[in-house]
């Protein structure tokens, strides 16, 4: 696996990965309406482009150059995105992306990472030394979704 910086040319594949993961992996923790509104946020191309340009945004690729996951962090230590392709779950992709984020934070002298983790992602973050600060509710198009504010000291 290879990790590199994301580029605007990756947007189409990133959006497909994002929707595929949400609609395949997350239904065990969220209902159909929640999945539908969450997946609909993939249409925010400008938001994704802004993240690629303003954050440290990494993609993981397999040997065939297919994107298997992506992650982003901003200069405050906010881990904004971490998604793994539905067909590459539990293969170490998220762990390697998280390590890249941690290494980047260390380079910036950031002492703490924060994230908003889905119900589905919470166990992964707990296994990687993140602590839950609080449960919270996010509303997308009048539909509530539960997630967790989490942090990890570096």
BATOR-733615 format. One line per 5 residues: number of its first residue (from 1); their letters; for each residue y, z, x of C-alpha. Coordinates in steps of 0.02 Angstrom, whole numbers, plus 50000, padded with zeros to 5 digits. Each point is the difference from the previous one (the first is absolute). Layout:
<sites>
NUM> A> Y,Z,X  ...
</sites>
This chain:
<sites>
1> XXXXX> 50000,50000,50000  50176,49959,50057  50161,50083,49941  50165,49906,50009  50173,50004,49924
6> XXXXX> 50014,49921,49828  50104,49843,49976  50078,49921,49846  49861,49869,50008  49876,50139,49955
11> XXXXX> 50080,50039,49831  49884,49895,49892  49842,50074,50077  50074,50177,49996  50036,49984,49814
16> XXXXX> 49823,49941,49964  49925,50142,50101  50113,50127,49913  49953,49942,49824  49816,49981,50044
21> XXXXX> 49990,50176,50068  50093,50078,49855  49899,49909,49867  49830,50027,50084  50009,50168,50089
26> XXXXX> 50124,50104,49900  49927,49987,49823  49887,50148,50038  50157,50110,49999  50123,49908,49887
31> XXXXX> 49984,49922,49827  50019,49816,49956  50183,50011,49952  50044,50093,50160  49907,49872,50106
36> XXXXX> 50088,49857,49912  50177,50067,50030  49960,50054,50178  49928,49828,50045  50152,49916,49920
41> XXXXX> 50110,50072,50137  49925,49870,50118  50121,49875,49925  50145,50086,50089  50000,49877,50145
46> XXXXX> 50176,50050,50054  49945,50180,50017  49852,49951,50109  50109,49888,50108  50126,50142,50022
51> XXXXX> 49860,50116,50056  49936,49872,50126  50176,49979,50069  50057,50182,49998  49843,50103,50030
56> XXXXX> 49865,49998,50130  49875,49901,49897  49828,49967,50072  49854,49894,49943  49819,50016,50054
61> XXXXX> 49902,49839,50022  49816,49968,50025  49932,49876,50127  50026,49858,49875  50187,50044,49991
66> XXXXX> 49983,50060,49819  50112,50146,49956  49889,50151,49964  50139,50127,49973  50181,50043,50025
71> XXXXX> 50112,50151,50028  50185,50035,50022  50108,50144,50058  50188,50019,50007  50105,50084,50134
76> XXXXX> 50004,50166,49906  49809,50013,50008  49970,49947,49820  49830,49912,49992  50045,49880,49861
81> XXXXX> 49847,49888,49981  49817,50012,50050  49879,49882,49915  49829,49935,50050  49920,49842,49931
86> XXXXX> 49873,50037,49863  49860,49923,50106  50043,50101,50156  50002,50176,49927  49919,50139,50103
91> XXXXX> 49991,49894,50158  50133,50090,50101  50144,49883,49959  50110,50136,49924  49961,50119,50142
96> XXXXX> 50054,49871,50131  50158,49957,49904  50041,50185,49982  49975,50024,50187  50122,49856,50033
101> XXXXX> 50126,50085,49885  49975,50167,50090  50022,49918,50170  50159,49916,49940  50067,50166,49934
106> XXXXX> 49963,50083,50167  50098,49862,50089  50149,50040,49887  49984,50188,50027  49964,50027,49816
111> XXXXX> 49913,50165,49972  49942,49976,49820  49931,49860,49891  50024,50005,49812  49920,49893,49867
116> XXXXX> 49973,49985,49813  49811,49983,49982  49907,49939,49848  49860,50103,49925  49881,49876,50083
121> XXXXX> 50080,50013,50173  50024,50189,50001  49827,50040,50074  50029,49877,50144  50165,50082,50043
126> XXXXX> 49924,50174,49987  49863,49949,50123  50137,49943,50118  50095,50165,50003  50126,49968,49861
131> XXXXX> 50040,50148,49889  50046,49986,49816  50177,50059,49966  49998,49968,49813  49930,49893,49860
136> XXXXX> 50130,49885,49925  50016,49870,49864  50067,49825,50033  50053,49893,49852  49983,49811,50007
141> XXXXX> 50056,49904,49845  49985,50158,49893  49823,50035,50061  49969,50162,50096  49889,50007,50155
146> XXXXX> 49956,50157,50097  50013,50002,50188  50023,50130,50137  50140,50035,50121  49907,50032,50165
151> XXXX> 50050,50033,50179  49924,50013,50172  50075,50077,50154  49979,49894,50156
</sites>
